[in-house]
Amino acid sequence: MAKVTREMVEKNGINVEQLVELLVKNASAELTTFYYYTILRLNLIGLEGEGIKEIAETARIEDRNHFEALVPRIYELDGKLPGHMNDFHDISACPPAALPGDPTDITAMLTVLVEAERCAVRGYTHICNMTAGKDHRTYDLSQSILNEEIQHESWFSEFLGEGPSGHFMRRGETSPFVSKFLK
Amino acid sequence: MEIITKEELSKYNGQGAPSYVAYKDTVYDVSSSFLWKAGRHQVLHNAGEDMTENMHDAPHGDNMLERFPVVGILASDGG
């Protein structure tokens, strides 16, 4: 725990217990999404699937990075992760990104992926709104994650034909926004 | 359509009961949602309550509620 850090956040009017619970639930969403995306990526095969595999893999690794980046903030604020993985899974801020019944249905696969990203975009927008001007470190972290989640959403959305976003797949290292929290 | 008072709504809080929420006088059953487990939603919201005012601050639109069955109309006087 970082005592003064927590005090400053409380003094700025944030309900730290609520904030920590939100961070834990979103950390759960990141780690469980990393797990479910592993299965989705494995099943992205064939002429259509192979074209999506690369961005699904990047999103998978970046979601794991988000989990890694969130955990220290949770403990700084005197929170903790559940002791059991089952409990952690079940409190996720987002529904499981489970493999569709027909993994060869690329539209169904993309819908699972884009819905997961949209849930994350909503979640981090919510945390940013809650912490803006009040908890600078959590805001910076959440905004960094949000930047990457928006790109993930855009990648999958474009494959669904929802229109261009101006984004392109990653070149170079993953997590261009969140990597500063991982060093 | 069943008329549900605010007091009746409060009993559908997801604690051993279905999770109902009201929005603009319509009552929805959100029990099937992963995001309303045990009647709690994103830490800040509880089932059994009128969410109309909360929707302004939500990071989503009211179209989210279209996914859930309508189970009644909130009594106009709030019960």
Chai-1 contact restraints between the chains, C-beta under 6 A:
chainA,res_idxA,chainB,res_idxB,connection_type,confidence,min_distance_angstrom,max_distance_angstrom,comment,restraint_id
A,Q18,B,V43,contact,1.0,0.0,6.0,A-B,restraint_1
A,E21,B,V43,contact,1.0,0.0,6.0,A-B,restraint_2
A,L22,B,V43,contact,1.0,0.0,6.0,A-B,restraint_3
A,P95,B,F34,contact,1.0,0.0,6.0,A-B,restraint_4
A,R122,B,P59,contact,1.0,0.0,6.0,A-B,restraint_5
A,R122,B,H60,contact,1.0,0.0,6.0,A-B,restraint_6
A,T125,B,P59,contact,1.0,0.0,6.0,A-B,restraint_7
A,H126,B,P59,contact,1.0,0.0,6.0,A-B,restraint_8
